[in-house]
């Protein structure tokens, strides 16, 4: 899944994701967009962590924008 936030919220988002997902987080990728005023964050989390993460982000960072959510490929 990917989430876009203002750069001022990036640290809070990272802490929230790590606290919420713990070991269910496989990776987090961050890319600056809009002249580095906003950050796009890709998360790879397990299925149980998906809803927990979305709920926590919507509650604490209501201005965050959710992008596409896709299922990972099994190896």
BAFI-3210 file (N, C-alpha, C; in Angstrom, 3 decimals, decimal comma, padded with zeros to 6 digits):
// residues 75
n [1|2|3|4|5|6|7|8|9|10|11|12|13|14|15|16|17|18|19|20|21|22|23|24|25|26|27|28|29|30|31|32|33|34|35|36|37|38|39|40|41|42|43|44|45|46|47|48|49|50|51|52|53|54|55|56|57|58|59|60|61|62|63|64|65|66|67|68|69|70|71|72|73|74|75]
n.u [000,853|000,368|000,980|000,500|001,915|002,296|005,543|006,145|004,837|006,065|007,905|006,181|004,399|006,119|006,847|004,320|003,604|005,603|005,109|002,463|002,546|004,840|006,555|005,166|005,690|007,292|008,820|009,605|009,373|010,419|009,701|010,341|007,970|006,289|008,127|009,490|007,769|005,857|005,592|005,813|004,981|005,689|004,416|004,972|003,115|001,784|-001,344|-003,075|-002,060|-002,718|-005,375|-005,206|-003,121|-004,174|-006,416|-005,154|-003,593|-005,579|-006,886|-004,921|-003,528|-005,268|-005,089|-003,596|-003,126|-004,371|-003,133|-002,994|-003,722|-002,299|-002,027|000,719|003,104|003,334|006,096]
n.v [-001,166|002,342|005,535|009,008|011,809|015,053|016,498|017,247|015,426|013,012|011,708|011,126|009,392|007,248|006,336|005,600|003,534|001,587|001,086|000,137|-002,026|-003,575|-006,584|-007,324|-005,728|-005,616|-003,985|-000,482|002,134|005,331|008,268|011,493|013,878|016,404|018,641|018,011|018,645|016,930|013,476|010,255|007,142|003,784|000,795|-002,500|-004,811|-007,450|-009,150|-009,073|-006,753|-004,719|-003,515|-002,600|-000,739|001,108|002,064|003,268|005,263|006,824|007,768|009,236|010,783|012,472|013,910|012,395|010,671|007,845|005,522|003,169|-000,156|-003,232|-006,762|-008,653|-010,660|-014,136|-016,216]
n.w [000,000|-000,505|000,956|001,133|002,616|004,231|004,453|007,055|008,614|008,356|010,176|012,287|010,998|010,360|012,961|013,894|012,116|012,618|015,333|015,206|013,378|013,927|013,843|011,589|009,482|006,468|004,697|004,239|002,063|001,061|-000,729|-001,950|-003,078|-005,076|-005,047|-002,730|-000,670|000,077|001,001|-000,321|000,790|000,701|001,881|002,948|004,308|006,388|005,845|008,212|009,442|007,754|007,953|010,612|010,398|008,529|009,958|012,200|010,958|009,703|011,947|013,411|011,542|009,741|007,333|005,648|002,550|001,039|-001,258|-003,906|-002,981|-002,978|-003,398|-002,364|-004,203|-004,061|-003,404]
ca.u [000,000|001,139|000,361|001,187|001,756|003,157|006,864|006,158|004,195|006,770|008,423|005,033|003,906|007,073|006,690|003,009|003,636|006,440|004,397|001,257|002,831|005,899|007,159|004,357|006,173|008,418|009,667|009,021|010,140|009,968|010,133|009,861|007,177|005,849|009,258|009,834|006,804|005,075|006,338|005,053|005,522|005,192|004,518|004,659|002,695|000,965|-002,790|-003,656|-001,578|-003,259|-006,503|-004,693|-002,346|-005,088|-007,204|-004,283|-003,216|-006,763|-007,211|-003,905|-003,076|-006,426|-004,767|-002,860|-003,847|-004,071|-003,077|-003,358|-003,392|-002,243|-001,546|002,058|003,217|003,914|007,235]
ca.v [000,000|003,566|006,633|010,270|012,735|016,223|016,151|017,477|014,278|011,776|011,034|010,597|008,228|006,138|005,816|004,978|002,266|000,627|000,728|-000,610|-003,262|-004,371|-007,591|-007,573|-004,802|-006,173|-002,874|000,844|002,924|006,719|009,076|012,871|014,305|017,801|019,474|017,564|019,132|015,757|012,230|009,057|006,037|002,462|-000,163|-003,902|-005,363|-008,652|-008,890|-008,607|-005,413|-003,752|-002,782|-001,909|000,408|002,079|002,669|004,132|006,432|007,675|008,375|010,170|011,654|012,513|014,506|011,421|010,168|006,456|005,178|001,806|-001,282|-004,438|-007,959|-009,063|-011,913|-015,238|-016,856]
ca.w [000,000|-000,363|001,684|000,907|003,749|004,230|004,994|008,501|009,275|008,019|011,374|013,025|010,252|010,535|014,315|013,974|011,373|013,358|016,568|014,871|012,636|014,532|012,976|010,391|008,465|005,717|004,302|004,086|001,092|001,110|-001,869|-001,916|-004,233|-005,003|-004,630|-001,368|000,315|000,473|000,931|-000,657|001,587|000,340|002,984|002,700|005,598|006,281|005,753|009,485|009,776|006,800|008,545|011,800|009,939|007,931|011,036|013,003|010,155|009,530|013,236|013,871|010,454|008,848|006,033|004,835|001,389|000,729|-002,670|-004,274|-002,101|-003,804|-002,725|-002,768|-004,933|-003,301|-004,092]
c.u [000,890|000,282|001,176|000,858|002,613|004,478|006,931|005,565|004,960|007,262|007,287|004,461|004,828|006,922|005,376|003,000|004,442|005,737|003,199|001,569|003,847|006,533|006,363|004,727|007,385|009,371|008,866|009,940|009,554|010,547|009,529|009,092|006,787|006,939|009,609|008,933|005,947|005,941|005,392|005,744|004,866|005,437|004,215|004,386|001,880|-000,509|-003,387|-003,242|-002,179|-004,358|-006,049|-003,950|-003,243|-005,896|-006,369|-003,914|-004,410|-007,110|-006,214|-003,395|-004,188|-006,151|-003,982|-003,748|-003,402|-004,099|-003,508|-002,878|-003,401|-001,654|-000,178|002,049|003,874|005,046|007,124]
c.v [001,216|004,668|007,883|011,217|013,972|015,853|016,334|016,304|012,977|011,021|010,409|009,360|007,035|005,507|005,063|003,612|001,219|000,159|-000,170|-001,982|-004,168|-005,301|-007,908|-006,620|-005,409|-005,087|-001,590|001,606|004,334|007,477|010,476|013,174|015,763|018,709|019,248|018,156|017,990|014,521|011,086|007,888|004,742|001,547|-001,557|-004,519|-006,626|-008,253|-008,431|-007,180|-004,343|-002,902|-001,998|-000,636|001,487|002,801|003,657|005,403|007,364|008,413|009,481|011,144|011,770|013,132|013,551|010,922|008,739|006,256|003,738|000,797|-002,526|-005,583|-008,317|-010,395|-012,955|-015,859|-018,349]
c.w [000,000|000,227|001,369|002,054|003,525|004,883|006,507|009,291|009,085|009,256|012,175|012,334|010,448|011,916|014,464|013,295|012,131|014,623|016,265|014,272|013,313|013,522|011,724|009,254|007,778|005,243|004,213|003,136|001,076|-000,078|-001,742|-003,202|-004,038|-004,434|-003,160|-000,292|000,857|000,282|000,605|000,039|001,141|001,524|002,482|004,068|005,362|006,273|007,086|009,845|008,878|007,417|009,779|011,415|009,369|009,005|011,848|012,242|009,989|010,817|013,608|012,810|009,410|007,479|005,131|003,701|001,113|-000,772|-002,864|-003,229|-002,965|-002,992|-003,266|-003,472|-004,048|-004,107|-004,000]
res [x|x|x|x|x|x|x|x|x|x|x|x|x|x|x|x|x|x|x|x|x|x|x|x|x|x|x|x|x|x|x|x|x|x|x|x|x|x|x|x|x|x|x|x|x|x|x|x|x|x|x|x|x|x|x|x|x|x|x|x|x|x|x|x|x|x|x|x|x|x|x|x|x|x|x]
***
